[in-house]
Amino acid sequence: MRLLDLLHPHLDGVTEVVDATGGGLPLGPYLHLPERVRLRPSPPGDGEPVGGGRLALLSYGPDPARHGDEAACLAALRRMRPGGKGLIVFGHPGAQLPYHRLLDSLVAQRCQVLRAAALDYLHLHGGAVFTCTEALLPLLDPAGRPVPGGDATALRLAGEYVLAEFVSRAERARLLELERRHEEDGRALEALRDGTDGERTGAVARERDRLAAELRRARERIGVLEARIAMLQGSTSLRVGQALVSVARSPVRGSKRLPSELYGMWRGRGKGGRPSAPPAAASAPAADPAADGHLHLAHRAFTAGPRDRLVVAGVLDAATAADFGHDAVVNRALPHDARQVAERTDPDVLVVQLSACLSGPWAHTGTGAAPDLDRRLAELLAAAHALGRTAVLWRDAPASAAPGLAPFPWDAVLDGDTGVQPARLDPATVDRAGLREIFVSRATRVRLSELARIAGAPDPLDARRVAVLSAPRDDAEISRLVAQVMAQRHRPAEVLVPAPGPAYAELTAGGVTVRAAADGSGAPWIADWSDLAEERSAVHLLDLMCAQECSGADAVAFSAHTAGFVPHVNGFRPALVRRTLWPSPGAGRLFTIRPEEVR
C-alpha cells in the first residue's frame, strides 16, 4: 500500500498537516495532498497543539537519523487535542514493531487507532492513522466499513487485546529463541575458524590429507600420460601422418620432398630416436609452421569474463536439466564422472534431485539397494565441499522413497517441485490468472532464484528486470507516473525520465531506481510509458513479462486483432522491448497479446 492510500480516506475536515517527523525522512512527496490541505513543518520544540482541522505526521523506527528518536515521537503525541488526527509511520517490520512503547502515550492522550496497514517502501514498513477523541469511535473492518458500536466495540477491543498479547508473546519468545540459536551458530563458526573445535578440525584435516593423496595420485597419472605422449610423438606412424598432412597443405613443394622424408624414416627405424632428415630436406621443417600456430590458437585462444549466470551441477533428470538450462548453466553428473564434473565445472551449487535418485542412472540411490551409488554420491558431496560449494537436496518426491539420503551432509534442503517452465506453455491458451500465478510463484526461474540465494550466486530473476521509459511534462503527469508504477504487481527496477528530482522520491523509497534517460539503463527490458494518458492496470507489466517468458520474443505488443507471433514488427507499437534492440526492434521477433485480456 502507498502512504496516500492510507492517509487520504481520513483527510475529511483536515486543512493542515503538521510534519513532526524531524525531517530525517522527508515524506512530503509521498503524501500527494489535495490543494485544500497544506503541509507545514514543525520545528523541534514546537509546542503548538494539534486539534480540530489538523493532522500530525509522526515517524517511529529503529534508525534515529532517518526516523527520529522515540522521545521526539512521544513529545509530539502529547500535543494531541480532541478533534486532531495523526499519521504515524513505522520503520520497524510488522512482526518486530514494539507498539507497546507507544500504546501508553496514545491512551494517555485519548488517541484511538483507526487503521494500520503495511507500506510498500524500503525504509517504511507500516503506518497507522489515529484520532484524539473524547468518546470511543466505531472500529473499522479490513474493508474500511465501521463495525457495530456500543458494547460490541468494547467487547471486540477487550478480546482483541488479550488475543493480540497472547500472539505477540509467542512471537517474541520465538524471536528470542532464534536469536539465541544465531548466537550459538556464530560461536561455533568462530570456534571452527580458530581451530578450537577438535572434532570439526579433525574432519577438516582428514579431508585435507585425502585431497593431498589424490593430488599425488593425479600427478603420477600425469607423469605416465606424459611418457606415453612422448612415445607417441616419436612414433613412425605420427611422423608419416605429419608428412602426409604437410603434402596436403602444400602439394607442389611437399610432393617433391615426401619420398626423401619417407626414406629417412625407413633408414632411422629401430635406432631408438627420431631420425634426422636427409640433406635435401634439412632446410625445411617436418611440419608446416602454420599448422602448429593454428593448433596453438585452437587450444589457447579464449575470452574470460565475470560469471553472470547461475552454474548448477548435480544429480538431475533430463527434463529438469532441460528446464534449468533456460536460466542457468547445467552440468549433469552421472555415476561414472560425478566427481570430475564437480571439480572441472566449478559450479555455484551442487543439487541432488530426489526423484532423479529413483530412476535413471542413479536409480536406487539412498534406498540401501545400491551401496556403490551411495558411495559415489558421498564422494561427489565431498568434492563439492572441498571446493567450498553448497550441496542442496531437492526433495521433489516423498523423503521416504529414499530415506538413505537424509544422513548425507546437506547444506540446505528444498521441498517442492522444480517448477513450471513458462516456455512450455502457450500464453494464448492458458488462463491469464493461472499464467500470472505460475510466473510469480511457480516458474522454474523462481525456484532457481531460491537456489541462487542459498548459494550466493547470480539471481536468475535479474532477467526479469524492466526499465520504464517516460517523459512527464508537469507535476500532474509525474504524479500519474508514480501512481501507475507503484501500483504494478511486477514493479519495474528503473524509471528513466528526462530530469530526475525530489518529485520521484516515492519511487526511490519503493525500491525503484530513478535515473536520467540519457544515462541509459542496466535492465534487460524497456517498457514504453510515453503516453501517460493511457490507462494501465496493476498487471500491465506482469502480463507483458508473462507473454515474453512464455514466447521468448524480443518484443511484446498489444493487438486487438491477433495474438501470437507476427511477421512484421513495423506495423505495431511494442510495449516491451529487449534493451539491446531499443529503440529499433525491427530485427527482433514480436509477440502480441490482446488488450482485452489485460485488466
ZAMARGU-4260 file (C-alpha; in steps of 0.2 Angstrom, whole numbers, plus 5000, padded with zeros to 4 digits):
<rodrens>
0) 5000/5000/5000 | 5006/5018/4996 | 5006/5031/5010 | 4992/5041/5001 | 4981/5026/5001
5) 4982/5025/5020 | 4980/5044/5023 | 4968/5051/5010 | 4952/5042/5017 | 4955/5051/5033
10) 4958/5069/5027 | 4940/5074/5029 | 4939/5090/5039 | 4958/5092/5038 | 4966/5108/5032
15) 4984/5107/5038 | 4996/5093/5040 | 5010/5096/5053 | 5026/5087/5049 | 5033/5082/5066
20) 5045/5069/5059 | 5060/5079/5061 | 5065/5080/5043 | 5076/5064/5043 | 5065/5056/5030
25) 5055/5069/5020 | 5038/5062/5017 | 5030/5077/5008 | 5032/5069/4990 | 5024/5053/4997
30) 5008/5062/5003 | 5001/5070/4986 | 4990/5081/4997 | 4975/5089/4989 | 4976/5108/4986
35) 4965/5112/5001 | 4977/5104/5013 | 4994/5112/5016 | 5009/5104/5023 | 5018/5114/5037
40) 5035/5108/5045 | 5035/5108/5064 | 5052/5113/5071 | 5060/5105/5086 | 5052/5111/5102
45) 5036/5117/5094 | 5023/5115/5107 | 5008/5121/5097 | 4993/5109/5100 | 4986/5098/5086
50) 4967/5100/5087 | 4952/5100/5075 | 4957/5103/5057 | 4975/5097/5059 | 4984/5081/5057
55) 5001/5077/5064 | 5013/5067/5054 | 5025/5056/5065 | 5039/5044/5062 | 5045/5030/5073
60) 5058/5017/5069 | 5075/5009/5073 | 5086/5022/5064 | 5085/5039/5074 | 5094/5048/5059
65) 5080/5043/5047 | 5065/5040/5058 | 5069/5052/5073 | 5071/5046/5091 | 5057/5039/5102
70) 5057/5054/5114 | 5053/5066/5100 | 5038/5055/5094 | 5031/5054/5112 | 5033/5073/5114
75) 5023/5075/5098 | 5009/5064/5104 | 5007/5074/5120 | 5002/5089/5108 | 4986/5080/5103
80) 4970/5088/5107 | 4952/5082/5104 | 4947/5083/5086 | 4965/5081/5080 | 4971/5067/5069
85) 4988/5059/5067 | 4998/5048/5055 | 5012/5038/5062 | 5024/5029/5050 | 5035/5014/5056
90) 5052/5009/5051 | 5051/4993/5060 | 5045/4977/5051 | 5027/4972/5056 | 5032/4957/5066
95) 5046/4967/5076 | 5036/4983/5079 | 5037/4987/5098 | 5020/4996/5098 | 5018/4993/5117
100) 5030/5008/5119 | 5018/5020/5110 | 5002/5012/5117 | 5003/5020/5134 | 5006/5038/5127
105) 4991/5035/5114 | 4979/5030/5128 | 4985/5044/5140 | 4981/5057/5126 | 4965/5048/5122
110) 4970/5043/5105 | 4961/5029/5096 | 4970/5020/5082 | 4958/5019/5067 | 4968/5009/5054
115) 4985/5001/5052 | 4992/4994/5036 | 5009/4988/5028 | 5018/5001/5017 | 5027/4996/5002
120) 5043/5005/5004 | 5061/5001/5008 | 5063/5011/5024 | 5044/5012/5029 | 5036/4996/5033
125) 5019/5001/5040 | 5009/5015/5046 | 4994/5019/5057 | 4980/5033/5057 | 4974/5039/5074
130) 4962/5052/5081 | 4961/5061/5098 | 4943/5058/5104 | 4933/5060/5120 | 4922/5045/5116
135) 4926/5028/5109 | 4923/5028/5090 | 4917/5013/5080 | 4930/5001/5074 | 4933/4998/5055
140) 4934/4981/5047 | 4948/4977/5034 | 4937/4984/5020 | 4936/5001/5029 | 4917/4999/5034
145) 4913/5003/5053 | 4908/4988/5064 | 4893/4989/5076 | 4896/5001/5090 | 4891/5000/5108
150) 4895/4985/5119 | 4901/4976/5103 | 4915/4988/5100 | 4921/4987/5119 | 4920/4968/5118
155) 4929/4967/5102 | 4943/4978/5109 | 4944/4968/5125 | 4945/4951/5116 | 4957/4958/5103
160) 4969/4965/5116 | 4970/4948/5125 | 4972/4938/5109 | 4985/4950/5102 | 4995/4950/5118
165) 4995/4931/5118 | 5001/4930/5100 | 5014/4943/5102 | 5021/4935/5117 | 5023/4919/5107
170) 5031/4928/5093 | 5043/4937/5105 | 5048/4920/5113 | 5051/4913/5096 | 5062/4928/5091
175) 5072/4926/5107 | 5075/4908/5103 | 5080/4912/5085 | 5092/4925/5091 | 5099/4913/5104
180) 5102/4900/5090 | 5110/4913/5079 | 5122/4917/5093 | 5127/4899/5096 | 5130/4896/5077
185) 5141/4911/5077 | 5151/4905/5091 | 5153/4888/5083 | 5158/4896/5067 | 5171/4906/5076
190) 5177/4891/5085 | 5179/4882/5069 | 5189/4896/5061 | 5200/4897/5077 | 5204/4879/5076
195) 5197/4876/5094 | 5183/4864/5088 | 5193/4847/5089 | 5181/4836/5080 | 5177/4848/5066
200) 5195/4852/5064 | 5200/4834/5064 | 5187/4831/5050 | 5195/4846/5040 | 5212/4839/5042
205) 5207/4821/5036 | 5199/4829/5021 | 5214/4839/5018 | 5225/4823/5019 | 5213/4814/5007
210) 5214/4828/4994 | 5233/4828/4996 | 5234/4809/4992 | 5223/4811/4977 | 5234/4825/4971
215) 5249/4814/4972 | 5240/4800/4963 | 5234/4813/4949 | 5252/4819/4947 | 5258/4801/4945
220) 5245/4798/4932 | 5250/4814/4923 | 5268/4808/4923 | 5263/4791/4915 | 5252/4801/4902
225) 5267/4812/4898 | 5278/4797/4895 | 5265/4790/4883 | 5263/4806/4873 | 5282/4807/4871
230) 5282/4789/4865 | 5268/4793/4853 | 5277/4809/4847 | 5292/4799/4842 | 5282/4785/4833
235) 5284/4782/4815 | 5265/4782/4812 | 5264/4800/4819 | 5278/4806/4808 | 5271/4798/4792
240) 5255/4807/4796 | 5263/4823/4798 | 5272/4821/4782 | 5256/4817/4773 | 5247/4832/4781
245) 5262/4844/4775 | 5260/4837/4757 | 5241/4840/4758 | 5244/4858/4763 | 5257/4862/4750
250) 5256/4849/4736 | 5269/4857/4725 | 5283/4858/4737 | 5278/4844/4748 | 5277/4831/4734
255) 5295/4834/4730 | 5302/4831/4747 | 5290/4817/4753 | 5300/4802/4746 | 5316/4808/4754
260) 5307/4810/4771 | 5300/4793/4770 | 5317/4786/4765 | 5324/4794/4780 | 5311/4787/4792
265) 5314/4770/4785 | 5333/4772/4787 | 5331/4778/4805 | 5319/4764/4811 | 5324/4754/4826
270) 5338/4767/4832 | 5328/4772/4847 | 5326/4790/4842 | 5319/4802/4829 | 5330/4801/4813
275) 5337/4816/4806 | 5331/4822/4789 | 5341/4819/4774 | 5351/4834/4767 | 5339/4838/4754
280) 5326/4842/4767 | 5337/4849/4781 | 5332/4866/4777 | 5313/4863/4779 | 5304/4858/4795
285) 5295/4841/4796 | 5278/4850/4799 | 5271/4866/4792 | 5274/4880/4805 | 5257/4887/4801
290) 5249/4871/4807 | 5257/4872/4824 | 5252/4890/4825 | 5234/4886/4822 | 5234/4871/4834
295) 5241/4883/4847 | 5227/4896/4844 | 5214/4882/4844 | 5218/4877/4862 | 5224/4894/4869
300) 5213/4907/4862 | 5198/4911/4873 | 5190/4925/4882 | 5185/4926/4900 | 5173/4937/4909
305) 5163/4938/4926 | 5151/4924/4929 | 5134/4932/4927 | 5123/4916/4927 | 5120/4903/4940
310) 5130/4887/4937 | 5122/4871/4943 | 5130/4853/4944 | 5122/4838/4951 | 5110/4823/4950
315) 5096/4829/4939 | 5084/4820/4927 | 5084/4825/4909 | 5068/4835/4910 | 5074/4846/4925
320) 5091/4849/4917 | 5082/4855/4901 | 5071/4867/4911 | 5085/4873/4922 | 5095/4876/4906
325) 5084/4891/4901 | 5091/4901/4915 | 5107/4893/4921 | 5122/4883/4916 | 5118/4865/4920
330) 5130/4850/4921 | 5123/4833/4924 | 5133/4822/4935 | 5132/4803/4931 | 5139/4789/4942
335) 5155/4787/4932 | 5160/4805/4931 | 5151/4814/4945 | 5167/4819/4954 | 5175/4825/4938
340) 5160/4836/4934 | 5160/4844/4951 | 5179/4848/4950 | 5180/4853/4932 | 5165/4864/4931
345) 5167/4873/4947 | 5148/4875/4950 | 5140/4888/4961 | 5129/4874/4969 | 5128/4855/4969
350) 5110/4849/4968 | 5104/4832/4971 | 5086/4829/4965 | 5077/4816/4975 | 5066/4810/4960
355) 5082/4808/4950 | 5088/4795/4963 | 5073/4784/4960 | 5076/4781/4941 | 5089/4783/4928
360) 5107/4781/4930 | 5106/4785/4949 | 5091/4773/4952 | 5090/4766/4970 | 5102/4779/4977
365) 5098/4781/4995 | 5087/4766/4996 | 5101/4754/5003 | 5099/4743/4987 | 5114/4752/4978
370) 5128/4755/4990 | 5141/4758/4976 | 5130/4773/4971 | 5128/4779/4988 | 5147/4779/4989
375) 5149/4789/4973 | 5136/4801/4979 | 5146/4803/4995 | 5162/4806/4985 | 5153/4819/4975
380) 5147/4829/4990 | 5165/4828/4997 | 5172/4835/4981 | 5159/4849/4982 | 5163/4854/5000
385) 5181/4853/4996 | 5178/4867/4983 | 5168/4877/4996 | 5152/4874/4986 | 5134/4872/4993
390) 5126/4855/4992 | 5107/4855/4991 | 5095/4841/4992 | 5079/4845/4982 | 5065/4834/4989
395) 5053/4834/4974 | 5047/4817/4980 | 5042/4809/4997 | 5058/4808/5008 | 5053/4790/5012
400) 5056/4785/4994 | 5075/4787/4998 | 5077/4788/5016 | 5096/4785/5015 | 5098/4802/5008
405) 5094/4811/5024 | 5111/4807/5033 | 5121/4815/5020 | 5129/4832/5024 | 5117/4843/5015
410) 5120/4862/5017 | 5101/4865/5013 | 5086/4856/5009 | 5072/4862/4997 | 5055/4854/4997
415) 5043/4855/4982 | 5043/4853/4964 | 5056/4860/4952 | 5043/4872/4945 | 5035/4875/4928
420) 5045/4881/4913 | 5034/4895/4905 | 5042/4891/4888 | 5032/4875/4888 | 5016/4885/4889
425) 5006/4894/4876 | 5000/4911/4883 | 4986/4911/4870 | 4978/4896/4878 | 4982/4896/4896
430) 4971/4905/4908 | 4978/4923/4911 | 4976/4922/4930 | 4984/4905/4931 | 4998/4911/4920
435) 5001/4925/4932 | 5002/4914/4947 | 5014/4902/4938 | 5025/4917/4933 | 5025/4925/4951
440) 5027/4909/4962 | 5029/4893/4952 | 5040/4896/4937 | 5057/4887/4936 | 5066/4904/4937
445) 5058/4907/4954 | 5064/4890/4960 | 5081/4894/4954 | 5081/4910/4962 | 5079/4901/4979
450) 5094/4891/4974 | 5104/4906/4969 | 5100/4914/4986 | 5106/4899/4996 | 5122/4898/4986
455) 5126/4917/4985 | 5126/4916/4966 | 5119/4927/4952 | 5100/4928/4953 | 5090/4922/4938
460) 5076/4934/4942 | 5088/4948/4936 | 5082/4943/4919 | 5065/4950/4923 | 5071/4967/4927
465) 5062/4981/4917 | 5065/4999/4915 | 5050/5011/4912 | 5054/5025/4899 | 5043/5040/4901
470) 5044/5059/4899 | 5031/5068/4911 | 5029/5086/4907 | 5022/5093/4923 | 5018/5088/4941
475) 5001/5080/4937 | 5010/5068/4924 | 5024/5065/4937 | 5010/5060/4950 | 5001/5049/4937
480) 5018/5041/4933 | 5022/5037/4951 | 5005/5031/4954 | 5005/5019/4939 | 5022/5012/4943
485) 5019/5010/4962 | 5003/5000/4958 | 5012/4987/4947 | 5012/4969/4953 | 5028/4967/4943
490) 5037/4983/4949 | 5050/4989/4937 | 5068/4990/4943 | 5071/5008/4935 | 5062/5023/4929
495) 5070/5033/4915 | 5065/5051/4914 | 5072/5067/4907 | 5076/5075/4923 | 5076/5065/4940
500) 5072/5075/4955 | 5063/5076/4973 | 5046/5073/4964 | 5051/5055/4962 | 5056/5052/4980
505) 5042/5040/4982 | 5048/5029/4968 | 5065/5028/4976 | 5058/5024/4993 | 5048/5010/4984
510) 5065/5002/4978 | 5064/5009/4960 | 5079/5017/4954 | 5076/5034/4945 | 5089/5040/4933
515) 5091/5051/4918 | 5085/5043/4901 | 5101/5050/4893 | 5112/5039/4905 | 5104/5023/4898
520) 5098/5008/4908 | 5105/4992/4915 | 5089/4982/4915 | 5087/4969/4901 | 5070/4976/4896
525) 5062/4993/4891 | 5044/4997/4894 | 5037/5011/4884 | 5027/5023/4896 | 5027/5038/4885
530) 5008/5040/4884 | 5004/5045/4902 | 4986/5047/4897 | 4984/5029/4894 | 4976/5018/4907
535) 4987/5005/4914 | 4981/4992/4926 | 4991/4984/4940 | 4995/4969/4929 | 5001/4979/4914
540) 5020/4974/4916 | 5016/4957/4923 | 5006/4952/4908 | 5019/4958/4896 | 5033/4949/4905
545) 5022/4933/4906 | 5020/4934/4887 | 5038/4937/4884 | 5044/4922/4896 | 5032/4910/4888
550) 5036/4915/4870 | 5054/4920/4871 | 5051/4935/4860 | 5061/4951/4858 | 5047/4962/4859
555) 5029/4961/4865 | 5014/4972/4859 | 4995/4974/4862 | 4984/4970/4847 | 4965/4969/4846
560) 4966/4958/4830 | 4979/4945/4833 | 4988/4935/4847 | 5005/4927/4844 | 5020/4930/4833
565) 5018/4942/4819 | 5030/4943/4804 | 5032/4962/4803 | 5036/4972/4818 | 5034/4989/4810
570) 5015/4989/4810 | 5015/4988/4829 | 5020/4999/4844 | 5029/4987/4856 | 5025/4990/4874
575) 5040/4979/4880 | 5057/4978/4870 | 5073/4970/4874 | 5086/4983/4879 | 5098/4978/4866
580) 5085/4982/4852 | 5079/4998/4859 | 5073/5009/4850 | 5073/4999/4834 | 5065/4982/4837
585) 5063/4978/4819 | 5077/4965/4820 | 5068/4955/4834 | 5053/4944/4835 | 5037/4952/4840
590) 5023/4943/4850 | 5006/4951/4853 | 4993/4949/4866 | 4975/4955/4866 | 4972/4971/4876
595) 4955/4965/4882 | 4964/4951/4892 | 4973/4964/4902 | 4963/4970/4917
</rodrens>
